[in-house]
Amino acid sequence: MQSLHFSYKTHTNKLHIPSLGLALMLLVCLASHTSSCTEQEKGSLLQFLAKLSQDGGLAASWRNGTNCCKWEGITCREDGTVTAVLLPSKGLHGHISQSLGNLTGLQYLDLSDNLLSGGLPVELVFSNSITTLDVSFNRLNSILDELPSSTPDRSMQVLNISSNLFVGQFPSTIWKAMGNLVALNASNNSFTGQIPAYFCETSPFFAVLDLCFNKFSGNIPQGLCDCSRLRELRAGNNNLSGTLPDELFNATLLEYLSFPNNDLHGALDDVLIINLRNIVTLDLGGNKFSGRIPDSIGQLKKLEEFHLDNNMMLGELPSALSNCTNLRTIDIKTNKFSGELTKVNFSNLPSLKTLDLLNNNFTGTVPESIYSCSNLTALRLEGNKLHGQLSPQISNLKSLSFLALGKNNFTNITNTLQILKSCRNITTLLIGDNFKGELMPEDDSNDGFENLQVLDIKDCQLSGEIPVWISRLTHLKMLLLNSNQLTGPIPTWISSLRYLFFMDVSNNNLIGEILLTFTEMPMLTDSKTHLDPRVFELPLYKGPSLQYRVVTSFPNTLNLSNNNFTGVIPPQIGQLEVLGVLDFSFNKLFGQIPQSFCNLTNLQVLDLSNNNLTGDIPAALNSLHFLSAFSISNNDLQGPIPSGGQFETFQNSSFDGNPKLCGSILSHKCVSVKAQEAIILSRKQTDYKVGFVIAFSAFFGVGVLYDQLVLSRYFS
């Protein structure tokens, strides 16, 4: 039997089976419309149509009184028997009618990529004729039904129910009745319980099983190892535990073994792993595997994808890894590997495209052999203990687009940039946390990097000013120069970077006023301006779990915090309507918070703390519905804190250090209008009484004095 191979679209688990496509093409070519379908089959199709709340325009073709063999998506044999219903991506809404199970000659049913809901009729799953059923990428949400244990074997060979909302456990009677099953994709649902162990017992031709992105738990069943024809086994992103059973390595035809992001542990056996001589993809990332990479890994001659990232592996990389000459990806980031990389002869890996060694303990220098990997597109050495300088040989990497060298001990940033500018295809350059205490290169000859989109030179304690050569990076989208010792003002040419939407120059010694030229940057002002959604060659990480795979995942950011900026905040900053993060904290700004900030409707973070701001908090800020982080602490603001909206969610610490502020969440409560009127009236009444007493006393005193004068004259 011809083997089936499942390949994946980018960012999906959609199955594509070449042999199925070929069979359907032959079916269409051989189909004849000389005969008309029966009234019974036409009625079954019309019942299916009637169950749809939106038919994607099928009704225009599916008209009663016409030959249903000529209807859209319908294929028939010469005798008029319906053999295929192929309606992927038609925008269908509604339920799947069980009437399709009455099509006794139906072999292929494809309803994928629609918006169908409800259950999957058991009449389809256990049809006597259907061999391929694809309902992936819908909203089907039922529990799969059990069948009588005496149900005879069904014809089903390929079943794709992936990317739906199915729940519950796999009913054992379903799979026991599928003695002809070759491929099952149930990924991206919410199935629970243990992985069934009986696929191979009942289906001798079983070859492909994809259960990733569910909620399966327990151990990997040993019964899966009895599948003599098993080629693909994927169960990543579940809750599986335990070790890889030894019997699993008896599946010598395995090409894809993928269990990432579970709770598996143990070590890779030096002897057993040799049995996987046909393995193409080995993905055990995101588990708790420990120990070393066995030397026998070098005997896996067909290995192309090797993922052991985010485990607890240790030791040196075995030199035998150089024998896996078909390797395209090596991903061993976030482990405890150590030693020098020179033990591996990378020049033996001409197909290598991705080398990800992030967050390990590798030492020494970058081996020259890496520069022989002419197909390398992504190289990440970040977070190790490498030192020295880059070799000019890196210019041999003509395809390199992603380079991350951060958090090492590299030196000579001037030479590094001079070398790297010859790598014309670099789009992402992350070299921060190196070159400690050096001078920011000002050499105007840095005229390369014409395709650079992300530049990260943070945490280097570089001195000098923001260099003018950055102004020539015309495609730059993200600029990170934070945590250096840069001085001088932000140059006015910054507005010429028309694609720049993320700028972080925090924690420097920059001076001057907030530039109005920021309002000339289209990526911060115009919500209709779109960025290229191109995917990073490798994801960027912010913290242990948060990762960004595309540039557009980052919020539009302007971070000028922890500098020496002075002056008032220009009201024109309110024109940066696309901003997601605005941080002016820890500067020397004064004046009021501009009322125009209420126009920043996409703002998620606003930090104006530790300045010299005065006046009220604009009440209109409570209309910023996406604002989740806010701080104005340690200023000289006054008056009431706005009520309602997002201000109900902020902590008291957001307002600390402003003794003139008042509000219900502070110890200093605001006085109501009526109370203020009462105080004013009381003060007026008090002032009247005091005035009366003073006037009366004065009148009385004058009267007494007058009497004394008169009497003295009289008696004298």
Phi, psi and omega per residue, in radians:
M1 nan 2.384 -3.133
Q2 -1.125 2.336 -3.124
S3 -1.271 2.607 3.119
L4 -1.851 2.422 -3.128
H5 -2.160 2.230 3.126
F6 -1.704 2.082 3.001
S7 -1.997 2.826 -2.943
Y8 -2.099 2.431 2.942
K9 -1.226 2.779 3.074
T10 -1.078 2.234 3.060
H11 1.173 0.321 3.084
T12 -2.366 2.999 3.025
N13 -2.010 0.444 -3.131
K14 -1.146 2.301 -3.118
L15 -1.537 2.480 3.016
H16 -2.295 2.082 -3.045
I17 -2.039 1.806 -3.057
P18 -0.950 -0.723 -3.108
S19 -1.130 -0.571 3.079
L20 -1.164 -0.787 3.126
G21 -1.036 -0.723 3.128
L22 -1.124 -0.727 -3.138
A23 -1.106 -0.719 -3.136
L24 -1.180 -0.647 3.093
M25 -1.095 -0.778 3.111
L26 -1.100 -0.669 -3.128
L27 -1.092 -0.761 3.141
V28 -1.154 -0.715 -3.107
C29 -1.153 -0.617 -3.095
L30 -1.482 -0.240 -3.072
A31 -1.168 2.513 3.107
S32 -2.230 2.425 -3.132
H33 -1.817 0.382 3.128
T34 -1.194 -0.502 3.122
S35 -1.868 2.618 3.132
S36 -1.689 2.627 3.098
C37 -1.207 2.804 -3.106
T38 -1.298 2.799 3.095
E39 -1.102 -0.573 3.133
Q40 -1.130 -0.785 3.141
E41 -1.197 -0.664 3.083
K42 -1.063 -0.726 3.123
G43 -1.121 -0.669 3.120
S44 -1.124 -0.686 3.118
L45 -1.187 -0.686 3.123
L46 -1.184 -0.564 3.042
Q47 -1.132 -0.692 3.065
F48 -1.059 -0.772 3.138
L49 -1.075 -0.690 -3.095
A50 -1.158 -0.420 -3.129
K51 -1.402 -0.149 -3.095
L52 -1.569 2.309 3.055
S53 -1.439 -0.451 2.984
Q54 -2.371 2.169 -2.997
D55 -1.796 0.107 3.096
G56 1.073 0.433 3.126
G57 1.497 0.151 -3.130
L58 -1.118 -0.554 -3.066
A59 -1.026 -0.474 3.128
A60 -1.151 -0.509 -3.130
S61 -1.727 -0.655 -3.080
W62 -1.498 1.398 -3.113
R63 -1.944 2.337 3.102
N64 -1.098 2.481 -3.107
G65 1.643 -0.062 3.083
T66 -1.984 2.869 -3.127
N67 -1.281 2.019 -3.057
C68 -1.197 -0.269 3.071
C69 -1.185 -0.269 3.125
K70 -1.787 0.076 3.115
W71 -1.275 2.683 3.120
E72 -1.038 2.264 3.078
G73 1.444 0.027 -3.072
I74 -1.912 2.339 3.068
T75 -2.190 2.409 -3.111
C76 -2.210 2.819 2.967
R77 -1.423 3.100 -3.122
E78 -1.064 -0.531 -3.120
D79 -1.477 0.078 3.101
G80 1.593 0.025 3.125
T81 -1.303 2.263 3.118
V82 -1.238 2.145 -3.120
T83 -1.973 -0.326 -3.099
A84 -2.570 2.375 2.972
V85 -2.127 1.843 -3.023
L86 -2.063 1.718 -3.056
L87 -2.290 0.885 3.111
P88 -1.320 2.565 2.992
S89 0.980 0.783 3.132
K90 -1.820 0.013 -3.101
G91 1.248 0.554 -3.111
L92 -1.335 2.343 3.033
H93 -2.064 2.703 3.076
G94 2.002 -2.836 -3.094
H95 -1.801 2.745 3.068
I96 -1.527 2.125 -3.104
S97 -1.344 2.437 3.073
Q98 -1.193 -0.185 -3.110
S99 -1.098 -0.420 3.104
L100 -1.099 -0.409 3.082
G101 -1.209 -0.214 3.111
N102 -1.471 -0.102 3.103
L103 -1.407 1.631 -2.941
T104 -1.183 -0.280 3.119
G105 -1.849 0.085 -3.067
L106 -1.183 2.185 3.121
Q107 -1.954 -0.627 -3.064
Y108 -2.156 2.148 3.103
L109 -2.249 2.011 -3.120
D110 -2.188 1.868 3.099
L111 -2.080 0.460 -3.038
S112 -1.238 2.814 3.064
D113 0.997 0.834 3.036
N114 -2.223 -2.855 -3.135
L115 -2.159 0.703 -3.126
L116 -1.329 2.541 -3.080
S117 -2.309 -3.103 -3.118
G118 1.462 -2.697 -3.075
G119 -1.673 2.959 3.046
L120 -1.739 1.933 -3.061
P121 -0.956 2.296 -3.123
V122 -1.117 -0.410 3.121
E123 -1.122 -0.415 3.121
L124 -1.502 -0.754 -3.112
V125 -1.093 -0.582 -3.063
F126 -2.059 0.601 3.033
S127 -1.152 2.595 3.090
N128 -1.340 -0.242 -3.023
S129 -2.032 -0.555 -3.038
I130 -1.157 2.183 3.088
T131 -1.836 -0.457 3.137
T132 -2.329 2.126 -3.124
L133 -2.242 2.102 -3.119
D134 -2.225 1.888 3.074
V135 -2.115 0.451 -3.088
S136 -1.152 2.759 3.102
F137 0.987 1.000 2.982
N138 -2.321 -2.760 3.133
R139 -2.186 0.571 3.129
L140 -1.166 2.385 -2.900
N141 -2.453 0.420 -3.071
S142 -1.681 3.086 2.947
I143 -1.601 2.368 3.129
L144 -1.200 2.343 -3.048
D145 -1.383 2.605 2.984
E146 -1.359 2.784 3.083
L147 -2.142 2.779 3.036
P148 -1.007 2.450 -3.076
S149 -1.095 -0.326 -3.118
S150 -1.543 0.087 -3.107
T151 -1.059 2.217 3.135
P152 -1.241 2.903 -3.134
D153 -1.025 2.421 3.097
R154 -1.664 3.027 -3.082
S155 -1.534 -0.168 -3.006
M156 -0.982 2.254 3.074
Q157 -1.994 -0.676 -3.135
V158 -2.218 2.131 3.135
L159 -2.228 2.070 3.136
N160 -2.111 1.825 3.110
I161 -2.033 0.391 -3.052
S162 -1.200 2.781 3.039
S163 0.988 0.968 2.999
N164 -2.299 -2.763 -3.101
L165 -2.136 0.516 -3.139
F166 -1.120 2.540 -3.123
V167 -2.308 3.080 3.074
G168 1.465 -3.038 -3.117
Q169 -1.602 2.808 3.062
F170 -1.255 2.067 3.088
P171 -1.216 2.218 -3.023
S172 -1.113 -0.575 -3.061
T173 -1.199 -0.439 3.127
I174 -1.107 -0.914 -3.014
W175 -1.318 -0.472 3.102
K176 -1.232 -0.361 3.128
A177 -1.613 0.059 -3.117
M178 -1.920 1.217 -3.093
G179 -1.239 -0.212 -3.133
N180 -1.864 0.107 -3.057
L181 -1.122 2.305 3.120
V182 -1.943 -0.670 -3.054
A183 -2.469 2.337 3.081
L184 -2.318 2.176 3.019
N185 -2.098 1.906 3.091
A186 -2.065 0.413 -3.066
S187 -1.198 2.805 3.030
N188 1.029 0.911 2.997
N189 -2.308 -2.720 3.108
S190 -2.275 0.687 3.095
F191 -1.155 2.536 -3.106
T192 -2.174 -3.094 3.116
G193 1.440 -2.897 -3.120
Q194 -1.562 2.733 3.066
I195 -1.225 2.231 3.123
P196 -1.053 2.550 -3.075
A197 -1.847 0.057 -2.929
Y198 -1.867 0.162 3.123
F199 -0.971 -0.820 -3.032
C200 -1.322 -0.413 3.127
E201 -1.187 -0.648 -3.040
T202 -1.767 -0.357 -3.071
S203 -2.136 1.603 -3.044
P204 -1.134 -0.345 -3.121
F205 -1.722 0.141 -3.039
F206 -1.048 2.228 -3.019
A207 -2.249 -0.485 -3.015
V208 -2.331 2.219 3.087
L209 -2.379 2.083 3.123
D210 -2.179 1.930 -3.114
L211 -2.122 0.311 -3.049
C212 -1.184 2.775 -3.140
F213 0.995 1.004 2.977
N214 -2.338 -2.726 -3.141
K215 -2.220 0.570 3.106
F216 -1.139 2.566 -3.133
S217 -2.360 -3.121 -3.141
G218 1.469 -2.965 -3.093
N219 -1.484 2.856 3.000
I220 -1.283 2.091 -3.067
P221 -1.172 2.431 3.125
Q222 -1.156 -0.425 -3.107
G223 -1.062 -0.459 3.112
L224 -1.124 -0.396 -3.090
C225 -1.326 -0.151 -3.130
D226 -1.514 0.007 -3.138
C227 -1.378 1.715 -3.059
S228 -1.183 -0.347 -3.119
R229 -1.907 0.184 -3.094
L230 -1.117 2.178 -3.132
R231 -1.989 -0.556 -3.123
E232 -2.299 2.232 3.084
L233 -2.354 1.910 -3.096
R234 -2.202 2.183 3.097
A235 -2.577 0.662 3.133
G236 -1.252 2.801 3.065
N237 1.031 0.900 2.991
N238 -2.215 -2.736 3.122
N239 -2.117 0.636 -3.100
L240 -1.262 2.586 -3.122
S241 -2.347 -3.119 3.140
G242 1.509 -2.799 -3.096
T243 -1.961 2.971 2.988
L244 -1.285 2.087 -3.133
P245 -1.092 2.462 -3.138
D246 -0.989 -0.603 -3.096
E247 -1.113 -0.399 -3.124
L248 -1.054 -0.542 -3.099
F249 -1.358 0.000 3.035
N250 -1.453 -0.223 3.110
A251 -1.378 1.357 -2.959
T252 -1.239 -0.235 3.116
L253 -1.552 -0.042 -3.100
L254 -0.979 2.256 3.057
E255 -1.909 -0.539 -3.126
Y256 -2.251 2.038 3.059
L257 -2.160 1.938 -2.957
S258 -2.398 1.948 3.106
F259 -2.293 0.731 -3.067
P260 -1.215 2.692 2.985
N261 1.025 0.971 2.975
N262 -2.206 -2.671 3.128
D263 -2.201 0.657 -3.114
L264 -1.393 2.693 -3.136
H265 -2.516 -3.052 -3.120
G266 1.880 -3.047 -3.123
A267 -2.078 2.773 3.081
L268 -1.445 2.080 -3.078
D269 -1.277 2.260 -3.062
D270 -1.150 -0.494 -3.096
V271 -1.588 -0.807 -3.041
L272 -1.148 -0.629 -3.030
I273 -1.120 -0.364 3.128
I274 -1.106 -0.479 -3.109
N275 -1.136 -0.378 -3.114
L276 -1.466 0.938 -3.015
R277 -1.215 -0.290 3.131
N278 -1.774 0.091 -3.035
I279 -1.150 2.325 3.092
V280 -1.884 -0.708 3.119
T281 -2.188 2.171 3.053
L282 -2.160 1.886 -3.065
D283 -2.177 1.839 3.115
L284 -2.135 0.380 -3.104
G285 -1.137 2.767 3.044
G286 1.192 0.663 3.090
N287 -2.245 -2.643 3.134
K288 -2.231 0.578 3.108
F289 -1.153 2.544 -3.092
S290 -2.302 -3.062 -3.134
G291 1.453 -2.885 -3.060
R292 -1.832 2.845 2.967
I293 -1.322 2.107 -3.070
P294 -1.174 2.594 3.110
D295 -1.065 -0.471 -3.102
S296 -1.189 -0.123 3.083
I297 -0.987 -0.481 -3.110
G298 -1.167 -0.217 -3.140
Q299 -1.550 -0.057 3.101
L300 -1.525 1.362 -2.973
K301 -1.167 -0.404 -3.092
K302 -1.637 -0.022 -3.053
L303 -1.098 2.213 3.113
E304 -2.033 -0.686 -3.110
E305 -2.036 2.103 -3.090
F306 -2.237 1.894 -3.077
H307 -2.132 2.000 3.015
L308 -2.240 0.402 -3.041
D309 -1.138 2.687 3.038
N310 0.976 0.913 3.012
N311 -2.218 -2.718 3.133
M312 -2.194 0.604 3.139
M313 -1.236 2.693 -3.100
L314 -2.546 -3.107 3.126
G315 1.529 -3.072 -3.134
E316 -1.532 2.742 3.023
L317 -1.248 2.270 -3.126
P318 -1.223 2.457 3.109
S319 -1.086 -0.403 -3.137
A320 -1.125 -0.290 3.104
L321 -1.043 -0.434 3.121
S322 -1.147 -0.306 -3.114
N323 -1.410 -0.221 3.110
C324 -1.462 1.277 -2.924
T325 -1.233 -0.156 3.117
N326 -1.694 0.085 -3.098
L327 -1.014 2.310 3.060
R328 -1.955 -0.540 -3.111
T329 -2.368 2.252 2.955
I330 -2.129 1.944 -3.120
D331 -2.161 1.749 -3.141
I332 -2.210 0.505 -3.093
K333 -1.118 2.741 3.050
T334 0.957 1.076 2.977
N335 -2.341 -2.725 3.128
K336 -2.171 0.535 3.121
F337 -1.129 2.607 -3.082
S338 -2.500 -3.012 3.134
G339 1.507 -3.068 -3.108
E340 -1.684 2.542 -3.110
L341 -1.323 -0.200 -3.096
T342 -1.170 -0.223 3.120
K343 -1.175 -0.405 3.132
V344 -1.726 2.242 3.098
N345 -1.572 1.596 -3.064
F346 -1.183 -0.290 3.127
S347 -1.166 -0.255 3.063
N348 -1.465 0.017 -3.074
L349 -2.030 1.228 -3.039
P350 -1.194 -0.341 -3.098
S351 -1.612 -0.053 -3.043
L352 -1.067 2.195 3.129
K353 -1.970 -0.548 -3.089
T354 -2.296 2.199 3.046
L355 -2.248 1.911 -3.052
D356 -2.089 1.860 -3.113
L357 -2.011 0.378 -3.072
L358 -0.909 2.395 2.975
N359 0.980 1.116 2.963
N360 -2.293 -2.772 -3.119
N361 -2.194 0.602 3.138
F362 -1.166 2.498 -3.113
T363 -2.146 3.130 3.110
G364 1.502 -2.768 -3.123
T365 -1.881 2.951 3.096
V366 -1.252 2.136 -3.092
P367 -1.162 2.446 3.137
E368 -1.066 -0.476 -3.076
S369 -1.128 -0.416 3.112
I370 -1.071 -0.577 -3.073
Y371 -1.287 -0.032 3.052
S372 -1.545 -0.167 -3.112
C373 -1.425 1.416 -2.979
S374 -1.143 -0.308 3.134
N375 -1.653 0.072 -3.082
L376 -1.131 2.178 3.102
T377 -1.917 -0.419 -3.112
A378 -2.404 2.153 3.129
L379 -2.287 2.026 3.125
R380 -2.162 1.977 3.100
L381 -1.980 0.205 -3.040
E382 -1.087 2.554 3.018
G383 1.294 0.712 3.066
N384 -2.229 -2.761 -3.137
K385 -2.173 0.634 3.137
L386 -1.328 2.697 -3.113
H387 -2.489 -3.074 3.123
G388 1.568 -2.774 -3.111
Q389 -2.142 2.750 3.057
L390 -1.237 2.597 3.092
S391 -1.546 2.530 3.044
P392 -1.025 -0.275 -3.141
Q393 -1.148 -0.237 3.119
I394 -1.097 -0.340 3.100
S395 -1.140 -0.222 3.072
N396 -1.232 -0.316 -3.094
L397 -1.467 1.317 -3.035
K398 -1.157 -0.413 -3.096
S399 -1.660 -0.042 -3.038
L400 -1.122 2.158 3.112
S401 -2.123 -0.348 -3.116
F402 -2.212 2.069 3.136
L403 -2.342 2.109 3.137
A404 -2.205 1.983 -3.133
L405 -2.052 0.095 -3.002
G406 -1.054 2.795 3.050
K407 1.021 0.848 2.990
N408 -2.271 -2.701 -3.140
N409 -2.223 0.658 3.123
F410 -1.221 2.680 -3.125
T411 -2.250 2.909 3.078
N412 1.163 1.276 -3.131
I413 -1.139 -0.571 3.141
T414 -1.080 -0.832 3.127
N415 -1.143 -0.669 -3.139
T416 -1.034 -0.827 -3.123
L417 -1.198 -0.626 3.110
Q418 -1.100 -0.650 3.125
I419 -1.268 -0.786 -3.009
L420 -1.251 -0.368 -3.111
K421 -1.140 -0.272 3.091
S422 -1.397 -0.204 3.071
C423 -1.508 1.473 -2.921
R424 -1.156 -0.325 -3.064
N425 -1.689 0.070 -3.132
I426 -1.149 2.214 3.056
T427 -1.927 -0.461 -3.133
T428 -2.230 2.090 -3.113
L429 -2.232 1.954 -3.098
L430 -2.074 1.784 -3.074
I431 -2.191 0.285 -3.092
G432 -1.175 2.932 3.128
D433 1.041 0.733 3.002
N434 -2.432 -3.011 2.942
F435 0.896 0.708 -2.975
K436 -1.009 2.205 3.041
G437 1.299 0.171 3.132
E438 -1.415 3.117 -3.135
L439 -1.682 2.336 3.075
M440 -1.065 2.162 -3.110
P441 -1.043 2.306 3.102
E442 -1.966 0.114 -3.052
D443 -1.119 2.072 -3.129
D444 -1.206 -0.120 -3.128
S445 -1.395 -0.035 3.051
N446 -1.273 1.308 -3.021
D447 -1.861 0.240 3.095
G448 -1.569 -2.598 3.072
F449 1.023 0.622 -3.073
E450 -1.183 -0.273 3.128
N451 -1.886 0.123 -3.051
L452 -1.176 2.287 3.127
Q453 -2.006 -0.539 -3.120
V454 -2.239 2.129 3.116
L455 -2.175 2.090 -3.116
D456 -2.146 1.897 3.046
I457 -2.207 0.822 -3.094
K458 -1.536 2.878 3.007
D459 0.998 0.724 3.130
C460 -1.991 -0.144 -3.034
Q461 0.943 0.647 3.096
L462 -1.272 2.461 3.049
S463 -1.754 3.011 -3.102
G464 1.843 -2.920 -3.119
E465 -1.966 2.966 3.055
I466 -1.129 2.055 -2.950
P467 -1.343 2.616 -3.078
V468 -1.229 -0.377 -3.120
W469 -1.136 -0.357 3.085
I470 -1.140 -0.485 -3.128
S471 -1.133 -0.297 -3.134
R472 -1.624 0.044 3.076
L473 -1.499 1.321 -2.914
T474 -1.185 -0.249 3.124
H475 -1.845 0.186 -3.056
L476 -1.149 2.322 3.137
K477 -2.003 -0.579 -3.110
M478 -2.285 2.255 -3.141
L479 -2.248 2.047 -3.138
L480 -2.103 1.857 3.098
L481 -2.102 0.315 -3.049
N482 -1.204 2.750 3.091
S483 1.030 0.878 2.949
N484 -2.141 -2.778 3.089
Q485 -2.227 0.698 -3.099
L486 -1.244 2.545 -3.125
T487 -2.152 3.139 3.127
G488 1.420 3.124 -3.129
P489 -1.501 2.936 2.963
I490 -1.280 2.195 -3.068
P491 -1.175 2.560 -3.109
T492 -1.186 -0.359 -3.132
W493 -1.212 -0.073 -3.106
I494 -1.015 -0.512 -3.128
S495 -1.241 -0.235 3.126
S496 -1.324 -0.225 3.105
L497 -1.459 1.489 -2.928
R498 -1.226 -0.247 3.112
Y499 -1.798 -0.037 -3.068
L500 -1.228 2.154 3.110
F501 -2.232 -0.126 -3.121
F502 -2.336 1.994 -3.108
M503 -2.332 2.100 3.135
D504 -2.236 1.862 3.077
V505 -2.089 0.474 -3.111
S506 -1.173 2.819 3.080
N507 1.011 0.938 3.013
N508 -2.322 -2.825 3.111
N509 -2.147 0.636 -3.103
L510 -1.235 2.633 -3.078
I511 -2.258 3.141 3.095
G512 1.753 -3.049 3.136
E513 -1.708 2.872 3.088
I514 -1.166 2.175 -3.027
L515 -1.261 2.401 2.975
L516 -1.304 -0.283 3.141
T517 -1.147 -0.292 3.057
F518 -1.052 -0.514 -3.124
T519 -1.313 -0.054 3.100
E520 -1.766 0.100 -3.103
M521 -1.618 1.942 -2.997
P522 -1.066 -0.539 -3.087
M523 -1.310 -0.191 3.102
L524 -1.849 -0.198 -3.041
T525 -2.030 -0.475 -2.993
D526 -1.978 1.931 -3.128
S527 -1.215 -0.238 -3.135
K528 -1.532 -0.116 3.113
T529 -1.436 2.188 -3.055
H530 -1.965 2.523 3.079
L531 -1.616 2.734 3.009
D532 -1.128 2.086 -3.079
P533 -1.409 0.406 -3.076
R534 -0.996 2.454 -3.100
V535 -1.400 2.459 2.998
F536 -1.069 2.569 3.040
E537 -1.081 -0.608 3.029
L538 -2.349 2.582 3.126
P539 -1.193 2.555 3.029
L540 -1.644 2.474 -3.045
Y541 -1.944 2.454 3.011
K542 -2.293 1.665 -3.010
G543 1.517 3.087 -3.027
P544 -1.224 -0.426 -3.039
S545 -2.103 -0.419 -3.077
L546 -1.461 2.138 3.135
Q547 -2.336 2.620 3.138
Y548 -2.069 2.203 -3.124
R549 -1.797 -0.276 3.097
V550 -2.335 2.661 -3.136
V551 -1.024 -0.688 -3.048
T552 -1.235 -0.097 3.065
S553 -1.284 -0.418 3.127
F554 -1.313 2.468 3.077
P555 -1.292 2.596 3.037
N556 -1.072 2.151 -2.911
T557 -2.306 2.391 2.968
L558 -2.304 1.825 -3.065
N559 -2.074 1.873 3.130
L560 -1.990 0.316 -2.990
S561 -1.195 2.805 3.079
N562 0.964 0.950 3.028
N563 -2.352 -2.755 -3.134
N564 -2.173 0.668 3.125
F565 -1.230 2.502 -3.089
T566 -2.205 -3.123 3.108
G567 1.517 -3.036 3.135
V568 -1.595 2.805 3.049
I569 -1.392 2.047 -3.094
P570 -1.081 2.333 3.071
P571 -1.011 -0.427 -3.129
Q572 -1.116 -0.309 3.079
I573 -1.029 -0.436 3.083
G574 -1.139 -0.156 3.090
Q575 -1.445 -0.174 -3.114
L576 -1.415 1.141 -2.939
E577 -1.199 -0.235 -3.125
V578 -1.598 -0.152 -3.070
L579 -1.012 2.380 3.005
G580 -1.853 -0.515 -3.137
V581 -2.306 2.188 3.075
L582 -2.285 2.010 -3.073
D583 -2.283 1.880 3.069
F584 -1.968 0.315 -3.009
S585 -1.166 2.780 3.065
F586 0.953 0.969 2.987
N587 -2.303 -2.763 -3.123
K588 -2.186 0.689 -3.118
L589 -1.359 2.594 3.121
F590 -2.385 -3.099 -3.080
G591 1.534 -2.853 -3.016
Q592 -1.755 2.804 2.994
I593 -1.284 2.103 -3.065
P594 -1.063 2.399 3.044
Q595 -1.048 -0.468 -3.081
S596 -1.164 -0.211 3.120
F597 -1.091 -0.323 3.116
C598 -1.180 -0.215 3.097
N599 -1.447 -0.157 -3.107
L600 -1.460 1.181 -2.961
T601 -1.270 -0.183 3.096
N602 -1.722 0.064 -3.036
L603 -1.165 2.267 3.068
Q604 -1.874 -0.545 -3.122
V605 -2.296 2.224 3.050
L606 -2.342 2.010 -3.116
D607 -2.235 1.943 3.109
L608 -2.077 0.322 -3.034
S609 -1.182 2.787 3.030
N610 0.989 0.944 2.977
N611 -2.281 -2.746 3.121
N612 -2.167 0.683 -3.078
L613 -1.277 2.568 -3.131
T614 -2.263 3.114 3.109
G615 1.505 -2.921 -3.087
D616 -1.562 2.854 2.952
I617 -1.474 2.106 -3.126
P618 -0.992 2.164 -3.111
A619 -1.091 -0.466 -3.100
A620 -1.169 -0.231 3.126
L621 -1.115 -0.362 3.129
N622 -1.251 -0.016 3.055
S623 -1.599 0.001 3.109
L624 -1.453 1.523 -2.933
H625 -1.269 -0.283 3.129
F626 -1.656 -0.050 -3.071
L627 -1.198 2.016 -3.102
S628 -2.012 -0.300 3.099
A629 -2.327 2.193 -3.024
F630 -2.553 2.357 3.074
S631 -2.631 2.281 3.020
I632 -2.249 0.386 -3.061
S633 -1.093 2.692 3.054
N634 1.012 0.979 2.946
N635 -2.273 -2.716 3.117
D636 -2.302 0.757 -3.114
L637 -1.349 2.792 -3.080
Q638 -2.473 2.966 3.080
G639 1.524 -3.039 -3.067
P640 -1.365 2.561 2.996
I641 -1.335 2.277 -3.139
P642 -0.964 2.497 -3.139
S643 -1.798 2.731 3.110
G644 1.435 3.060 3.101
G645 1.054 -2.562 -3.080
Q646 -1.180 -0.347 -3.094
F647 -1.177 -0.261 3.067
E648 -1.311 -0.219 -3.039
T649 -1.819 -0.181 -3.041
F650 -1.464 2.574 3.141
Q651 -1.354 2.782 -3.140
N652 -1.028 -0.560 -3.092
S653 -1.105 -0.318 3.104
S654 -1.129 -0.323 -3.039
F655 -2.069 0.068 -3.108
D656 -1.022 2.673 3.043
G657 1.349 0.349 3.038
N658 -2.249 1.403 -3.007
P659 -1.094 -0.282 -3.118
K660 -1.586 -0.048 3.076
L661 -1.404 2.642 3.076
C662 -2.436 2.768 3.136
G663 2.958 2.886 -3.072
S664 -1.129 -0.443 -3.105
I665 -1.555 -0.099 3.141
L666 -1.834 2.832 3.066
S667 -1.200 -0.451 3.099
H668 -1.561 1.730 -3.098
K669 -1.399 2.607 3.072
C670 -1.423 2.548 3.096
V671 -1.556 2.328 -3.106
S672 -1.214 2.938 -3.132
V673 -1.118 -0.769 -3.136
K674 -1.111 -0.708 3.132
A675 -1.140 -0.663 3.113
Q676 -1.124 -0.714 3.119
E677 -1.117 -0.698 3.126
A678 -1.119 -0.706 3.125
I679 -1.118 -0.748 -3.142
I680 -1.099 -0.775 3.126
L681 -1.095 -0.741 3.139
S682 -1.093 -0.706 3.117
R683 -1.123 -0.684 3.124
K684 -1.110 -0.743 -3.138
Q685 -1.136 -0.704 3.125
T686 -1.112 -0.758 3.138
D687 -1.092 -0.627 -3.138
Y688 -1.159 -0.770 -3.139
K689 -1.107 -0.770 3.133
V690 -1.088 -0.709 3.135
G691 -1.133 -0.685 3.134
F692 -1.113 -0.783 -3.134
V693 -1.074 -0.768 -3.132
I694 -1.101 -0.766 -3.112
A695 -1.140 -0.733 -3.139
F696 -1.128 -0.735 -3.141
S697 -1.104 -0.707 3.139
A698 -1.137 -0.757 3.141
F699 -1.099 -0.744 -3.131
F700 -1.120 -0.739 -3.129
G701 -1.123 -0.701 3.131
V702 -1.146 -0.713 -3.135
G703 -1.086 -0.747 3.137
V704 -1.120 -0.729 -3.141
L705 -1.111 -0.704 3.123
Y706 -1.081 -0.773 -3.134
D707 -1.057 -0.702 -3.129
Q708 -1.095 -0.713 3.139
L709 -1.152 -0.761 -3.127
V710 -1.113 -0.839 -3.101
L711 -1.101 -0.641 -3.119
S712 -1.175 -0.650 3.109
R713 -1.162 -0.741 -3.070
Y714 -1.116 -0.847 -3.079
F715 -1.274 -0.428 3.121
S716 -1.284 nan nan
